[in-house]
Amino acid sequence: MNGFFLIDKKEGWTSRDVVTKISHIFHIKKVGHSGTLDPFATGLLLVSIGNATKLNICLEGLDKEYIATLKLGSRTISGDKTNEIIEEKEVIRPTKEKILEVFKQLLGPQKQVPPMVSAVRYKGQKLFHLALQGIEVDRPSRDINIYELELLNFKDDEITFKTKVSKGTYIRVLGEEIAKKLNNIGHLISLRRTKVGPFNVENAIDITEVSKDKLIDSYEILSKTTPIEIVNDKDAFHASHGLIFDEKLSMSRDIVLIADKEKNIRAIYKYQDGKFISIRGIN
């Protein structure tokens, strides 16, 4: 079995829980995912199975879309509802105009520091393990981009918004930043991933619906995100074993997938110094 499932993850499940469940269903060890979702979050998770796990690197950089609800007036260590409130302040109720002004300020390329409660590693340890011990360390900021911020609803002390962001963006941190710019504190009480690149949660299935006939072919998934060059069987074989391509490929892109005439993806190549260098063969 090789291919992808588009899963609508439930609240309370970790991304690893989903992978483990699918591994048990099909009695197969090679199961992975692209783009971790926090346990309290719901929504789209791309799960790979079999040789498709080798293709996750082609999907990790995709932009993502979320719908989130920010509650003003209280703060938690994680920036979401999964931890105890560590600070409370009277809400300074903003106007709709002020919220829209703040949203406009937050658009575009910027730096973001990952939260302590995250899977980012520090000297070999995941940050959330340190956070549980009450340890906070300096974290290097990351380059991110906020492409869109749309106000969906504002009622009492809750702001619901939709946002499209680049890889590596923490919506929990974005929520805290929104609250800060509104002269408040806050934390997320809901988060739903609605899109990953061209893939929409509307086309996803519940974990209880997973079956072989719901598995999506790797070519169908990757053709929506990455250039694919179909070559003859001889070249496909050599590609799967790391052959260097030069003028044989017509696409001068950073990343190109090599597929045989049956549309089986056989390798991932990177364009470098006038040649396509093998990143990974897929046998």
Backbone bond lengths (Angstrom), bond angles and torsions (degrees), N, CA, C in turn:
res aa  C-N    CA-C-N  psi(-1)  N-CA   C-N-CA  omega(-1)  CA-C   N-CA-C  phi
1 M - - - 1.461 - - 1.520 110.35 -
2 N 1.317 115.69 128.77 1.461 121.93 177.87 1.519 108.96 -141.11
3 G 1.329 116.58 135.08 1.456 119.55 178.16 1.513 111.71 150.95
4 F 1.332 115.41 -161.87 1.464 121.52 -174.48 1.527 111.71 -132.29
5 F 1.315 114.36 148.24 1.460 122.09 168.36 1.532 107.67 -113.21
6 L 1.322 116.60 137.70 1.461 121.37 169.16 1.524 106.08 -96.76
7 I 1.318 115.96 108.91 1.468 121.55 -174.01 1.522 110.57 -106.98
8 D 1.332 116.12 135.29 1.457 122.56 171.64 1.529 106.59 -92.62
9 K 1.338 115.90 95.37 1.463 120.90 -173.74 1.526 111.80 -67.89
10 K 1.314 114.54 139.02 1.460 120.74 178.19 1.526 111.15 -83.24
11 E 1.322 115.97 157.00 1.457 120.56 173.28 1.525 109.32 -66.55
12 G 1.325 116.32 140.36 1.457 121.24 179.39 1.514 113.74 95.59
13 W 1.324 117.10 -18.89 1.466 121.15 176.78 1.522 109.14 -89.02
14 T 1.337 117.47 137.86 1.453 120.10 168.23 1.524 108.06 -82.79
15 S 1.315 116.35 162.73 1.465 119.90 175.57 1.520 109.86 -61.47
16 R 1.332 116.60 -35.56 1.469 121.20 178.03 1.524 110.61 -66.61
17 D 1.329 118.39 -34.54 1.472 121.10 176.63 1.529 110.62 -59.27
18 V 1.334 116.08 -41.74 1.464 120.75 -179.85 1.526 110.09 -64.08
19 V 1.336 115.99 -46.18 1.467 121.10 179.17 1.531 110.56 -59.88
20 T 1.325 116.58 -44.90 1.467 120.98 -178.89 1.526 111.19 -63.72
21 K 1.336 116.71 -41.95 1.461 120.70 179.89 1.526 111.17 -61.35
22 I 1.337 116.90 -46.14 1.459 120.51 -179.49 1.530 110.64 -67.30
23 S 1.318 116.59 -35.94 1.465 120.54 176.27 1.524 111.22 -60.35
24 H 1.330 115.82 -40.25 1.467 120.37 179.51 1.528 111.54 -71.55
25 I 1.325 116.71 -37.14 1.470 120.05 -178.94 1.519 110.95 -60.26
26 F 1.351 116.04 -43.30 1.465 120.04 -174.27 1.533 112.81 -103.35
27 H 1.334 116.82 1.68 1.471 121.11 -179.61 1.529 110.76 53.08
28 I 1.337 115.10 49.46 1.458 121.17 -179.67 1.523 108.97 -134.27
29 K 1.337 116.55 138.09 1.456 120.95 -176.40 1.523 112.77 -84.57
30 K 1.324 116.33 -29.91 1.470 119.81 -174.84 1.525 110.69 -82.87
31 V 1.336 115.06 84.69 1.460 122.41 176.36 1.526 107.20 -135.45
32 G 1.324 116.86 135.30 1.456 120.55 179.81 1.519 110.84 -145.58
33 H 1.315 116.64 -174.99 1.464 120.29 177.97 1.516 109.61 -147.06
34 S 1.313 115.78 162.25 1.461 121.86 179.16 1.520 109.18 -120.25
35 G 1.326 116.71 109.24 1.466 120.10 177.05 1.511 113.55 92.94
36 T 1.324 117.19 94.23 1.458 122.95 -177.46 1.523 112.14 -64.12
37 L 1.320 115.76 140.52 1.465 122.85 171.93 1.520 108.78 -111.96
38 D 1.335 117.06 135.37 1.462 120.67 176.26 1.528 110.28 -59.78
39 P 1.333 117.81 150.33 1.470 120.53 -179.58 1.530 113.90 -55.19
40 F 1.347 117.77 -36.91 1.470 119.28 -177.54 1.529 111.87 -77.56
41 A 1.342 116.02 -14.80 1.465 120.49 -178.15 1.519 111.10 -83.72
42 T 1.315 115.59 154.42 1.459 121.68 174.77 1.526 108.08 -119.72
43 G 1.346 115.08 172.42 1.445 118.25 171.39 1.501 115.40 115.92
44 L 1.315 115.04 -160.34 1.456 122.81 -165.38 1.523 113.76 -72.22
45 L 1.331 114.41 125.03 1.462 122.80 175.13 1.519 107.41 -130.88
46 L 1.344 117.04 123.25 1.458 121.57 177.38 1.523 108.70 -87.94
47 V 1.323 115.61 116.91 1.465 121.29 -177.55 1.521 109.19 -111.63
48 S 1.314 116.71 127.93 1.460 122.63 -179.88 1.521 110.16 -104.01
49 I 1.326 115.17 152.44 1.454 120.39 -178.40 1.528 109.32 -141.03
50 G 1.346 116.48 142.02 1.456 121.26 -179.07 1.525 111.26 69.61
51 N 1.335 116.84 -141.90 1.460 121.03 -179.22 1.527 113.20 -65.05
52 A 1.327 117.66 -16.06 1.459 120.67 177.75 1.526 111.86 -63.86
53 T 1.340 117.54 -19.82 1.468 119.97 177.98 1.533 110.90 -62.28
54 K 1.342 116.81 -25.21 1.460 120.82 179.20 1.527 111.91 -74.36
55 L 1.332 116.26 -11.40 1.462 121.05 -177.16 1.524 113.21 -98.21
56 N 1.325 117.23 -1.15 1.468 120.13 -178.00 1.522 112.71 -57.74
57 I 1.341 116.57 -31.32 1.465 119.47 -177.65 1.527 111.72 -64.06
58 C 1.320 116.93 -19.90 1.469 120.50 178.22 1.525 112.02 -80.98
59 L 1.330 117.09 -12.02 1.456 121.31 -175.64 1.526 113.32 -110.81
60 E 1.330 116.68 -15.02 1.461 120.61 -172.65 1.521 113.65 -66.65
61 G 1.337 117.29 -25.05 1.453 119.64 -177.18 1.515 114.99 -90.83
62 L 1.337 117.28 6.93 1.463 119.89 -176.52 1.534 111.89 -70.61
63 D 1.335 115.66 146.57 1.461 120.39 173.71 1.525 109.40 -66.88
64 K 1.328 115.52 156.43 1.456 120.49 -177.98 1.525 110.62 -132.86
65 E 1.332 115.21 151.82 1.463 121.64 178.36 1.526 109.10 -121.12
66 Y 1.326 116.25 138.53 1.462 121.88 -178.25 1.530 110.71 -134.79
67 I 1.315 114.58 155.35 1.463 121.91 166.19 1.525 106.24 -119.69
68 A 1.332 116.03 126.68 1.466 120.35 -175.16 1.523 110.40 -134.34
69 T 1.331 114.96 153.85 1.466 120.77 173.24 1.521 108.80 -120.31
70 L 1.322 114.86 123.85 1.452 123.45 -179.20 1.520 109.35 -103.29
71 K 1.336 116.45 127.56 1.461 121.19 176.84 1.516 108.69 -102.68
72 L 1.316 116.47 122.76 1.458 121.88 -179.73 1.522 110.96 -85.21
73 G 1.341 115.62 153.20 1.463 120.43 172.41 1.505 115.77 102.68
74 S 1.320 118.04 -7.62 1.458 120.25 179.29 1.516 110.15 -150.61
75 R 1.344 115.39 152.45 1.455 121.49 -175.70 1.518 109.95 -131.98
76 T 1.333 116.83 143.96 1.464 122.21 175.00 1.521 108.85 -122.38
77 I 1.324 116.73 163.98 1.460 120.45 -177.77 1.517 112.17 -65.20
78 S 1.339 117.04 -28.10 1.463 121.26 -176.67 1.531 112.80 -95.86
79 G 1.333 116.70 -12.76 1.461 119.45 -177.02 1.510 113.14 83.36
80 D 1.350 116.62 7.72 1.464 121.01 177.26 1.516 109.98 -140.67
81 K 1.318 116.08 -179.13 1.461 121.53 -172.03 1.522 114.00 -78.10
82 T 1.331 118.35 -2.29 1.460 120.01 -173.85 1.522 113.62 -78.66
83 N 1.337 117.60 -10.20 1.453 120.45 179.55 1.528 110.96 -122.47
84 E 1.327 115.13 163.44 1.461 120.16 -177.82 1.521 111.17 -65.62
85 I 1.312 115.46 149.57 1.464 121.42 176.73 1.531 109.01 -69.79
86 I 1.335 116.00 128.79 1.460 120.63 -178.20 1.528 112.15 -108.75
87 E 1.334 116.19 -8.85 1.467 119.44 178.79 1.521 109.02 -157.80
88 E 1.336 114.67 141.54 1.467 120.21 176.47 1.519 109.25 -133.92
89 K 1.322 115.25 142.64 1.466 121.15 177.00 1.519 108.79 -143.19
90 E 1.313 115.15 152.09 1.459 118.91 176.60 1.528 109.04 -63.93
91 V 1.318 115.76 135.31 1.460 120.85 -177.18 1.521 110.72 -73.14
92 I 1.327 114.43 128.92 1.466 120.16 170.37 1.527 105.48 -92.98
93 R 1.311 115.54 102.05 1.460 119.43 -171.90 1.528 111.69 -67.08
94 P 1.334 117.48 118.10 1.458 120.03 179.52 1.525 111.65 -83.64
95 T 1.288 115.53 161.04 1.461 119.96 173.13 1.532 108.18 -86.44
96 K 1.318 115.27 163.46 1.461 119.58 175.89 1.521 110.22 -60.40
97 E 1.308 116.53 -38.78 1.462 121.54 -179.29 1.534 110.76 -63.04
98 K 1.336 116.54 -39.97 1.463 120.27 179.20 1.526 110.54 -66.24
99 I 1.328 117.38 -41.25 1.467 120.77 178.00 1.525 110.29 -60.42
100 L 1.309 116.87 -45.99 1.465 121.02 -179.83 1.526 111.09 -63.78
101 E 1.325 116.31 -35.53 1.461 120.81 177.50 1.528 110.73 -64.66
102 V 1.331 116.40 -43.74 1.463 121.43 178.26 1.528 110.66 -64.18
103 F 1.316 116.85 -42.54 1.466 120.57 178.19 1.526 110.15 -57.32
104 K 1.316 115.62 -42.86 1.469 119.98 -179.40 1.526 110.79 -63.84
105 Q 1.332 116.73 -38.04 1.464 121.91 179.70 1.535 111.90 -64.78
106 L 1.315 115.90 -30.41 1.464 120.40 -174.20 1.527 113.94 -88.70
107 L 1.306 117.86 -2.69 1.457 120.28 -179.78 1.525 111.21 -75.87
108 G 1.344 115.27 150.16 1.455 120.66 172.21 1.515 114.47 103.60
109 P 1.348 116.38 179.85 1.465 121.66 -179.98 1.520 110.38 -66.36
110 Q 1.325 116.46 143.25 1.458 121.02 -178.68 1.523 110.34 -166.93
111 K 1.313 115.09 176.48 1.465 122.05 176.62 1.522 108.77 -101.87
112 Q 1.335 116.09 144.50 1.464 120.22 175.81 1.524 109.16 -139.92
113 V 1.320 115.79 134.23 1.467 121.18 178.04 1.530 108.72 -91.98
114 P 1.332 118.36 123.77 1.470 120.29 179.30 1.532 110.92 -59.75
115 P 1.331 118.14 146.47 1.467 120.39 179.03 1.526 111.19 -71.62
116 M 1.311 116.24 157.35 1.471 119.56 177.17 1.529 110.92 -62.83
117 V 1.319 116.77 -38.26 1.472 119.21 177.92 1.524 107.22 -84.67
118 S 1.324 114.91 85.02 1.466 121.80 179.66 1.519 108.64 -158.36
119 A 1.330 115.92 169.86 1.464 121.27 -178.48 1.527 112.09 -89.61
120 V 1.333 116.86 4.84 1.465 120.27 176.35 1.527 108.43 -62.30
121 R 1.332 115.94 140.24 1.470 119.87 -176.64 1.529 112.17 -95.45
122 Y 1.330 114.86 142.53 1.453 122.89 174.75 1.524 107.49 -129.53
123 K 1.346 116.21 112.78 1.463 122.15 -177.43 1.528 111.37 50.61
124 G 1.331 115.52 43.35 1.462 120.99 175.01 1.512 115.16 88.61
125 Q 1.327 117.68 -11.04 1.464 120.95 179.78 1.527 110.75 -107.33
126 K 1.332 116.09 142.84 1.456 119.53 175.10 1.529 108.73 -71.91
127 L 1.320 115.03 139.27 1.463 119.96 -175.28 1.522 113.09 -56.96
128 F 1.351 116.53 -36.28 1.464 116.80 -176.10 1.526 111.83 -66.68
129 H 1.344 117.89 -26.39 1.470 120.46 175.27 1.529 109.92 -65.35
130 L 1.321 116.75 -39.94 1.462 120.58 177.67 1.525 110.55 -68.80
131 A 1.332 116.06 -40.26 1.470 120.36 -179.60 1.524 111.02 -60.95
132 L 1.331 116.61 -38.19 1.467 120.23 179.29 1.528 111.78 -64.68
133 Q 1.337 116.55 -22.75 1.461 121.28 178.03 1.529 111.70 -92.07
134 G 1.338 115.55 3.31 1.451 120.07 -179.37 1.514 113.45 78.22
135 I 1.339 116.51 17.72 1.466 121.63 -178.97 1.522 109.81 -99.35
136 E 1.315 116.51 131.05 1.457 120.60 174.77 1.513 109.05 -120.37
137 V 1.314 116.79 133.81 1.461 122.07 -178.61 1.527 109.27 -123.91
138 D 1.324 114.64 160.14 1.462 119.25 175.70 1.521 109.22 -70.73
139 R 1.339 116.19 134.03 1.465 121.08 178.54 1.515 109.17 -118.35
140 P 1.326 116.68 134.58 1.473 118.12 176.80 1.516 110.71 -66.87
141 S 1.310 116.43 142.57 1.459 120.44 179.11 1.519 110.12 -74.72
142 R 1.332 115.57 158.94 1.452 121.98 179.54 1.528 109.65 -118.31
143 D 1.324 114.69 150.15 1.463 119.55 172.98 1.528 109.11 -79.93
144 I 1.325 116.71 122.98 1.459 121.46 177.94 1.526 108.99 -133.04
145 N 1.303 115.45 174.10 1.461 119.82 176.96 1.527 109.00 -143.09
146 I 1.315 115.91 128.31 1.460 122.12 173.85 1.525 106.63 -99.70
147 Y 1.314 117.09 106.25 1.460 121.14 -174.95 1.528 112.33 -82.78
148 E 1.331 115.71 -38.28 1.464 120.03 -176.46 1.526 109.77 -143.23
149 L 1.324 115.82 144.15 1.468 122.64 172.94 1.522 106.89 -142.85
150 E 1.306 115.92 115.31 1.464 120.60 -175.85 1.528 110.15 -125.20
151 L 1.316 116.03 129.32 1.460 121.19 177.18 1.524 109.09 -78.92
152 L 1.339 115.94 121.76 1.462 120.69 179.12 1.522 112.03 -98.69
153 N 1.335 115.74 -35.90 1.468 118.78 -178.24 1.528 109.83 -162.42
154 F 1.321 116.22 146.20 1.463 121.95 175.57 1.517 108.06 -141.47
155 K 1.342 115.14 112.56 1.461 120.18 -177.37 1.519 109.20 -141.95
156 D 1.316 115.95 127.31 1.464 122.04 -179.33 1.529 109.64 55.66
157 D 1.340 117.25 -114.24 1.468 120.30 -177.62 1.526 112.15 -109.83
158 E 1.327 117.82 20.77 1.465 121.20 -176.78 1.532 111.14 -121.78
159 I 1.324 115.12 132.62 1.460 122.42 178.38 1.525 108.47 -118.57
160 T 1.323 117.04 120.93 1.459 121.37 176.69 1.521 108.56 -106.13
161 F 1.333 115.04 128.56 1.459 119.43 -176.44 1.532 111.21 -138.91
162 K 1.318 114.77 157.56 1.465 121.91 173.63 1.510 107.87 -112.93
163 T 1.332 116.68 139.71 1.452 119.40 -179.50 1.518 111.26 -143.45
164 K 1.319 115.47 144.57 1.466 122.54 173.32 1.515 107.03 -113.98
165 V 1.350 116.00 127.17 1.465 120.14 -171.45 1.526 110.95 -136.72
166 S 1.322 115.08 166.73 1.458 121.34 177.35 1.524 110.36 -84.87
167 K 1.306 114.96 170.78 1.465 122.50 175.75 1.531 110.46 -52.98
168 G 1.336 116.13 141.76 1.456 121.21 173.37 1.515 115.65 83.62
169 T 1.338 116.93 3.67 1.470 120.08 -179.90 1.520 110.18 -83.73
170 Y 1.316 116.86 129.75 1.461 122.01 175.54 1.525 109.03 -95.78
171 I 1.320 116.09 117.06 1.469 120.10 -178.82 1.526 110.00 -71.25
172 R 1.321 117.68 -27.49 1.469 120.45 175.62 1.531 110.51 -60.70
173 V 1.328 115.51 -43.10 1.466 120.03 178.93 1.526 110.29 -68.58
174 L 1.317 116.54 -39.56 1.464 120.59 176.27 1.528 110.59 -59.92
175 G 1.324 117.02 -42.49 1.461 120.97 177.92 1.518 112.11 -60.23
176 E 1.335 116.53 -43.76 1.464 120.03 178.41 1.529 111.09 -64.48
177 E 1.330 116.37 -35.77 1.468 120.61 179.96 1.528 110.82 -68.69
178 I 1.340 116.01 -38.83 1.467 120.05 176.39 1.536 109.55 -60.23
179 A 1.338 115.37 -47.60 1.460 120.04 -179.62 1.536 110.96 -60.13
180 K 1.326 116.15 -43.43 1.471 121.20 -178.67 1.522 111.08 -61.41
181 K 1.329 117.20 -43.71 1.458 120.85 -179.30 1.527 111.84 -70.44
182 L 1.338 116.31 -16.20 1.459 121.16 175.42 1.528 111.24 -95.91
183 N 1.362 115.69 13.43 1.470 122.81 -179.42 1.522 112.08 61.02
184 N 1.329 115.04 36.97 1.454 121.90 179.07 1.529 109.44 -134.21
185 I 1.323 115.66 178.11 1.454 121.79 164.89 1.523 106.20 -116.88
186 G 1.328 117.03 163.89 1.459 118.18 -178.12 1.522 112.31 -171.74
187 H 1.312 115.23 170.05 1.468 121.51 175.39 1.520 109.08 -150.27
188 L 1.323 116.60 156.78 1.455 120.80 -180.00 1.524 110.91 -77.58
189 I 1.322 115.83 136.58 1.469 119.89 175.33 1.530 110.67 -110.53
190 S 1.317 117.26 -9.02 1.465 120.29 172.19 1.520 108.80 -155.96
191 L 1.328 114.59 149.58 1.464 121.04 178.90 1.517 108.19 -152.51
192 R 1.318 115.92 126.78 1.469 120.66 -179.79 1.529 109.27 -133.92
193 R 1.329 115.50 125.21 1.463 119.90 175.88 1.522 108.17 -86.04
194 T 1.314 115.51 120.18 1.460 120.39 -175.09 1.524 113.51 -102.17
195 K 1.331 116.79 -23.97 1.467 119.97 179.64 1.522 110.80 -146.15
196 V 1.331 115.39 147.28 1.461 123.29 168.24 1.521 105.52 -130.21
197 G 1.335 117.04 109.41 1.462 119.40 -174.61 1.523 109.62 55.39
198 P 1.339 117.79 -126.89 1.464 120.81 -178.59 1.532 113.97 -85.87
199 F 1.326 116.81 0.42 1.464 120.77 -174.47 1.524 111.08 -95.00
200 N 1.351 115.71 134.79 1.460 122.00 -173.43 1.520 110.13 -114.37
201 V 1.324 116.76 140.87 1.457 121.20 179.87 1.531 111.67 -61.74
202 E 1.325 116.76 -21.31 1.468 119.91 178.49 1.530 111.62 -62.48
203 N 1.331 116.54 -22.35 1.464 120.97 179.78 1.521 112.29 -98.55
204 A 1.337 116.95 5.66 1.465 121.24 -177.87 1.521 110.49 -87.38
205 I 1.329 114.64 164.09 1.462 121.46 179.55 1.525 110.24 -119.46
206 D 1.308 115.99 157.73 1.457 121.94 174.02 1.528 108.58 -74.88
207 I 1.314 116.04 154.27 1.462 120.50 -179.62 1.529 111.73 -58.33
208 T 1.336 117.39 -27.70 1.468 120.76 -179.88 1.528 112.16 -74.11
209 E 1.338 117.40 -12.95 1.457 121.52 -178.44 1.528 112.98 -96.69
210 V 1.314 117.02 0.37 1.460 120.81 -176.00 1.530 110.75 -63.26
211 S 1.326 115.77 127.65 1.460 122.39 176.97 1.523 108.23 -157.85
212 K 1.322 117.30 166.95 1.461 121.29 -177.30 1.527 112.05 -59.38
213 D 1.326 116.75 -35.28 1.469 118.42 -176.92 1.528 112.67 -76.00
214 K 1.349 117.16 -7.51 1.471 120.40 176.23 1.534 111.45 -96.71
215 L 1.336 116.25 -2.58 1.458 120.49 179.47 1.536 109.35 -72.48
216 I 1.330 116.30 131.10 1.461 121.89 -178.81 1.519 109.24 -99.45
217 D 1.327 116.55 132.21 1.459 122.23 -178.61 1.529 111.49 -59.75
218 S 1.323 116.26 141.91 1.470 121.54 -178.43 1.522 112.07 -58.03
219 Y 1.324 117.03 -40.67 1.472 120.55 -179.49 1.526 110.12 -61.86
220 E 1.317 117.07 -41.31 1.466 121.01 -179.50 1.523 111.06 -62.75
221 I 1.338 116.53 -39.77 1.465 120.83 179.52 1.525 110.87 -70.99
222 L 1.335 117.06 -53.36 1.466 121.11 -172.71 1.519 113.25 -71.69
223 S 1.334 117.85 -25.78 1.464 119.58 178.87 1.522 111.58 -65.29
224 K 1.325 117.52 -17.20 1.468 122.00 178.79 1.528 112.31 -84.85
225 T 1.348 116.34 -11.90 1.465 118.82 -172.96 1.524 114.59 -128.14
226 T 1.326 117.91 -23.55 1.457 121.22 -169.16 1.523 111.03 -138.91
227 P 1.341 118.61 138.68 1.469 120.17 175.97 1.535 111.01 -59.66
228 I 1.326 116.48 137.44 1.465 121.52 178.62 1.519 109.12 -125.30
229 E 1.318 115.42 129.27 1.462 121.50 177.72 1.527 108.66 -107.32
230 I 1.328 116.39 120.77 1.466 120.62 177.09 1.523 108.35 -90.13
231 V 1.329 115.60 126.05 1.464 121.12 -177.73 1.528 109.75 -123.62
232 N 1.349 115.87 171.95 1.466 119.77 179.13 1.527 110.61 -70.96
233 D 1.297 116.25 167.69 1.463 121.34 -174.14 1.529 112.65 -60.33
234 K 1.340 116.43 -37.48 1.458 119.84 -179.45 1.521 110.64 -64.31
235 D 1.347 116.37 -47.91 1.461 120.02 179.53 1.531 111.48 -67.02
236 A 1.329 117.44 -34.49 1.462 120.89 178.09 1.524 110.12 -63.27
237 F 1.324 116.45 -40.70 1.465 121.31 178.46 1.527 109.91 -63.44
238 H 1.339 115.69 -47.88 1.463 119.11 -179.56 1.530 111.35 -65.03
239 A 1.332 116.91 -35.95 1.467 120.33 178.81 1.522 110.83 -61.90
240 S 1.313 115.41 -39.21 1.466 118.86 -179.36 1.526 111.72 -67.89
241 H 1.349 116.48 -13.79 1.468 121.29 178.94 1.526 112.04 -112.92
242 G 1.350 117.49 14.49 1.452 120.21 169.84 1.511 117.25 92.75
243 L 1.325 119.15 17.03 1.454 121.44 177.45 1.527 111.02 -59.83
244 I 1.358 116.79 138.82 1.459 121.02 177.24 1.522 109.63 -84.19
245 F 1.328 116.59 128.60 1.454 122.09 176.81 1.526 109.56 -100.14
246 D 1.333 116.38 150.78 1.462 119.01 172.85 1.521 108.91 -131.65
247 E 1.325 118.19 -100.67 1.464 120.18 -176.63 1.520 112.89 -73.41
248 K 1.324 118.22 -8.12 1.465 120.35 -177.63 1.531 112.04 -68.07
249 L 1.340 116.59 -24.81 1.457 119.72 -179.09 1.523 110.52 -95.20
250 S 1.318 115.83 137.59 1.464 120.15 -176.73 1.518 112.57 -90.12
251 M 1.329 117.78 -15.50 1.466 121.12 -174.23 1.525 110.52 -101.19
252 S 1.304 117.75 112.64 1.459 121.62 176.85 1.520 109.34 -92.10
253 R 1.308 116.68 68.21 1.464 123.26 179.13 1.526 108.71 -109.73
254 D 1.337 116.60 165.19 1.456 120.27 178.93 1.527 111.14 -63.02
255 I 1.332 116.05 -46.83 1.464 121.41 -179.69 1.521 108.98 -124.24
256 V 1.326 115.98 132.58 1.463 121.62 177.11 1.523 108.46 -134.68
257 L 1.320 115.90 137.61 1.458 120.80 174.30 1.521 109.13 -96.87
258 I 1.319 116.37 140.96 1.461 122.26 177.12 1.524 108.45 -103.76
259 A 1.328 115.59 128.77 1.466 120.42 179.21 1.524 109.11 -128.48
260 D 1.340 115.64 152.21 1.463 119.38 174.91 1.528 109.07 -84.59
261 K 1.324 116.43 -179.55 1.463 120.44 -174.82 1.530 112.88 -68.83
262 E 1.341 116.83 -16.31 1.469 120.29 174.94 1.522 111.23 -89.16
263 K 1.334 116.09 7.55 1.466 123.82 178.83 1.527 113.08 65.90
264 N 1.315 115.84 31.14 1.455 120.94 169.73 1.530 107.73 -88.66
265 I 1.312 117.68 123.45 1.462 120.85 179.97 1.525 108.79 -73.78
266 R 1.343 116.05 124.99 1.466 120.64 -171.89 1.530 113.45 -111.41
267 A 1.343 117.15 -16.64 1.465 117.87 -178.21 1.517 111.19 -166.90
268 I 1.350 114.90 160.57 1.463 122.81 173.77 1.525 107.02 -116.07
269 Y 1.333 116.25 127.49 1.460 120.72 -178.95 1.526 111.38 -123.02
270 K 1.330 114.28 150.73 1.459 121.66 177.37 1.526 108.86 -120.53
271 Y 1.348 115.92 133.79 1.464 120.78 179.13 1.519 109.30 -79.88
272 Q 1.331 116.52 122.38 1.455 120.59 -175.40 1.527 110.06 -152.05
273 D 1.319 116.55 126.38 1.466 122.17 177.58 1.522 112.80 52.24
274 G 1.325 116.10 43.31 1.447 120.79 175.54 1.513 115.60 80.76
275 K 1.326 116.01 3.42 1.464 119.71 179.91 1.514 110.09 -135.53
276 F 1.340 115.55 160.05 1.453 121.11 174.70 1.528 108.49 -96.83
277 I 1.318 115.45 116.31 1.458 122.06 -177.85 1.526 109.50 -100.80
278 S 1.316 115.99 135.67 1.456 120.62 -178.41 1.528 111.67 -67.81
279 I 1.322 115.84 128.59 1.461 121.71 171.39 1.530 109.64 -93.70
280 R 1.318 114.99 -41.57 1.465 118.92 -178.16 1.518 109.99 -160.70
281 G 1.322 115.73 132.78 1.462 121.13 172.96 1.518 110.14 -92.02
282 I 1.316 115.96 149.52 1.462 120.92 -178.97 1.523 107.70 -127.55
283 N 1.313 115.76 108.80 1.457 121.03 -177.26 1.523 111.88 -98.07
